[in-house]
Amino acid sequence: MPELVIRDGSVITIVVPPPNTVTVAPPTTNPVVLVPVAGPAGPGGLPGAAGSGYVHDQTTPSSSWVVPHPLLRLPCVELWIDGARTFTDITATVTTVTVAFPAPVSGTVVLT
């Protein structure tokens, strides 16, 4: 028997009764056609260059670093101690990052 395979993988078996004629009728409901259309532009971003960031060098060893920054958003924070990336407790706001260490250290904070 002839089969018709639909795009979604469904298979329809076609049975043609005598006198071997097939009648094709349009669907009984209106088909839904989805056409992708670009929507309106979103709101503008904050001022500043793309990829702007801020670097703070903590030259005096301290167990708590308070780093004010000009980014006006929550930054991604990287901590570097003696050339190695380090992880510890961080609290960030749109204007300040506070870093807590178990012992006084010096290093660099990179905010992006």
BELFEN-V606701 format. One record per run of one state. SS is the DSSP state (2 for helix, 1 for strand, 0 for the rest). FROM is the first residue (numbers start at 1). TO is the last residue. If there is no record, write none. Layout:
BEGIN
ss = {SS,SS}
from = {FROM,FROM}
to = {TO,TO}
END
This chain:
BEGIN
ss = {0,1,0,1,0,1,0,1,0,1,0,1,0,1,0}
from = {1,3,6,11,14,54,69,77,82,84,87,89,93,96,112}
to = {2,5,10,13,53,68,76,81,83,86,88,92,95,111,112}
END
